[in-house]
């Protein structure tokens, strides 16, 4: 069995299961082995009902006193069961599991595992796992992997499939040179994959994870360094000078640019007139004024007789950019002649836009990635501006070079990354940091709370909506998992619960990454037009939408996200003139967790938050903290693994100096690994 084989080669995985796995991007055996556990489970000792702690997972043994008739609320089937032991009673609630009515009969005793909550004077547990004594005994005294799942796919099935794959695939061939393995005391690949999926203890998890992270970051940094040398040597085919239109616009702005904006603008101007083509990243916090810099660069481009392109991550944002440019053109009489290019346009509309760009009648293309596709031909494209979700790399520059010459590239990023790490991660680009906010920004008000604050938060959201505003609620999962991790909120069930709580007059909808692009676009458009009051979503809304009317950002299971990620999420609110609010709900009251989240209370400065995240994150945070941003690593985390990233950077620099083409004997298998194309599914240049 090879890593490139389909998962259907594993006994027990048929077409139906393969389709479910494909939803999680698991198609090959390599994909399966790289679907690393998101966490691990160790089973607690059984306790009495009176010993349960609110917000902490526990196991109880109790007999069933009564079951209430099934209740149907919209799309939810709800079943309530009263369970008792010698010390007290607890109410159990099960969603969409009507078949349990026959299993949970009064008088029977079972073991229940879940997270207790207080509702008024009652103790409740939602969606607990149910075990017999024999089933529970098998699970005790072991560490069990917990995988990301989708509806219909169980943790038990994924675990069994990974076990079979590890038994049948040969992972013994190394890719890293022996001297690196020895110097950094890295375990071999067999030990790494076995240790990450089925560890004997947590020390083994740390060792296995360190090896796999090292490999991932080493390969990533090498690819960046290899492209940096190439990108730096591209001659400037579009030298630009200052123009009277640009000077007039700057003089007519109703505000003065901040010192950070002026410094960055000078760096852009220097690039545009230098002997080499610009390849620059503008790193700036949410609201720091990166958009005006993009506008200035595009104005300089078109007034020098060239064309520009502005790429956005979603159609909604592209259309919003188009509206903003149209308004500015009218207000300041700017010489832009823009066309919109997005996927939902009709074939006729696209043909008309293509013709205008090819003839030069249009000097600015605004859209999604559609603006640089094969059918689009520019007369004289000199500048491409993208956001961080569209890293514009050598592959795209080569594609456009076939139509003319290499354009200048400007990438804008709102991901707050400490400069020391950004230099490594964006090593193929020159870096500008806009580290100053405009003086008129109204700071967001933040609070970090526990689960028991939720009813108060709902009332606050209701009040804001009734005042004419809108709100976001973020959940870490799309749908209910098939395992017992009931502490994680999911978008689909949460939406139903919120509809149940809020008045019918408040319009609630959901959004997540598994929806069809057209469906996602329609929801975001509707929210943008204020046809939706409360949007329940995964982090898919991070960069895709700009709604100045939204004043509340509520994040469930906030402890599951990185600080920089939470900071980016709150950047979705505070874009209008009204006061905005962020509510971070933690289901974990661990002091270290709360200390980390409290940083969001103290500061609205993304760069300070990123540096604190770097300081506080450590090897104890193995999994479960999701970080926003451009680098969608399989396992690595730039905060937690900062030391490994720096070590890999130094190693690769040495390698590029001594053996850039990997021709030496000790680097031969590393070269073969790169050439195989299997080294990493993270293709950060083809986004």
Order of alpha helices (4+ residues) and beta strands (2+ residues): alpha-alpha-beta-beta-beta-beta-beta-beta-alpha-beta-beta-beta-alpha-beta-alpha-alpha-alpha-alpha-alpha-alpha-beta-alpha-beta-alpha-beta-alpha-beta-beta-alpha-beta-alpha-beta-beta-alpha-beta-alpha-beta-alpha-beta-beta-alpha-beta-alpha-alpha-alpha-alpha
